[in-house]
Amino acid sequence: MIKKEMIAMLLAGGQGSRLGVLTSNLAKPAVTFGGKYRIIDFPLSNCINSGIDTVGVLTQYQPLRLNTHIGIGIPWDLDRNIGGVSILPPYEKSQNSEWYTGTANAIYQNMKYMEYYNPEYVLILGGDHIYKMDYEAMLDFHKTNQADITLATIPVPMEEASRFGVVITDNNKQILEFEEKPEEPRSNLASMGIYIFTWKVLKESLNALSEQKGCDFGKHVIPYCHQRGDRVFAYEYNGYWKDVGTLGAYWESNMELIDLVPVFNLYEEFWKIYTKTDTIPPQYIADSAVIDRAIIGEGTNIYGEVHNSVIGTGVTIEPGAVIRDSIIMKGSVIGEGAVIHKAIIAEGVKIGRGVQLGIGEECPNRMAPHIYSYGIIIK
C-alpha cells in the first residue's frame, strides 16, 4: 500500500467573480500575475519547496486554461510516477452527479483519492493567494503540539478582521474560539484558509458532515471539530500574504513588485516560484522605447513608453503608445499613440490606435460598482 506522510489538496475551482472580466473565461487561480506567473504557481511552488510531492488540484469553474497550464506538473517537478500533481474535477458517481458545493464538500468528494495515498496528514490549500510559505515548518508545529487540526493564521488590521474567520487562542496557541467573519471581531488573528488535518480527524469529520449542504471548512468543519473536543491550534505566519480577490488588491500587489525594494521578492534563489514557460522569442526594445520601473515579460516588443507597469509575455506596445501604472496581460496589443493610465488590460486584448484609457475625471461604474472601482480601468 502507498503511504505518504502528507499530501496537499489545492482548491482551485473558484470563479473569482470580484475580479470581473478578468475571470469571465478562466478560473481565478489561472489569472496571470507579475508579468510571467499565474496565481496558482505560488501554492504549487510552495508545495515542492516544502517537500510535498503529491498534490490534488480541485477544479470546477472554467478549468481549461488551468488544466493546460498545470499539465503533468513538469515546471514544479511534480511529474512523478507515484504522487505528483493530479487534476480533480467533479465527476459522475454511480448514483448521482454533483458539483462541488463548498470547500469541505469538494474535499469529501475526493475521499478515494486521499485514501489511495493513505497519508498521515492532509494539507488543505486555496489556489488564489500570493505568498511564500514553508508548509514543513507548519507541519512541525502541528506535530509538536500533537494537534488534530492546525490553522495557518496571520495578524490583520482590526478594522479588516470582519472579512475573515478569526481565532482566539491561549498562550500555547491552542484555539479557544473560532468565529467566521464576525460583525464585531474580538481578535485580529485571521485564518488564511490553510489547514493541516490529521488524516483520521479529517476523514471522520467529513463523513459526519457529508449531508451538510454547501459544507465549508470555516463555517462547518472547524466549528464541528472544535465543539467535539479536537485539539485545534493556530500557526502564526508573519510573512507576505495577499488575497488578490478584488481588482484593487490585484492591481496593488502587482504594483508592489516594481518597488525599489519590493515587499514581495520574486527574484530570491532560496524560494523560487516556478511556472510553465512557453517557447517564445526574447524581448525586443526599440530605440524609440522609454522604460522605467517595469517588469517586462518574454517575447514582448516595446516601441512606445512604459512607466511603473507590469507587462506580460508576448505583448506589443506600438510606437507613440504611453503606459503608466498599469498591468498589461499576455498577448495584448497596445495600438500606436494609445495612452493607458492605471488600467488592467486582460489577456489577448487589442487596444486601438489613439485610444485613451484612464485619462480625465473618474467616472463611477453604474452596473457593478462593488467590482469596478478603485479608480482602475479594466478592459
Secondary structure, 3 states (H helix, E strand, C coil): CCCCCEEEEEECCCCCHHHHHHHCCCCHHHCEECCCEECCHHHHHHHHHCCCCEEEEECCCCCHHHHHHHCCCHHHCCCCCCCEEEEECCCECCCCECCCCCHHHHHHCCHHHHHHHCCCEEEEEECCEEECCCHHHHHHHHHHCCCCEEEEEEECCHHHHHHCEEEEECCCCEEEEEEECCCCCCCCEEEEEEEEEEHHHHHHHHHHCCCCCCCCHHHHHHHHHHHCCCCEEEEECCCCEEECCCHHHHHHHHHHCCCCCCCCCCCCCCCCCCCCCCCCCCCEECCCCEEEEEEECCCCEECCEEEEEEECCCCEECCCCEEECCEECCCCEECCCCEEECEEECCCCEECCCCEECCCCCCCCCCCCCCCCCCCEEC
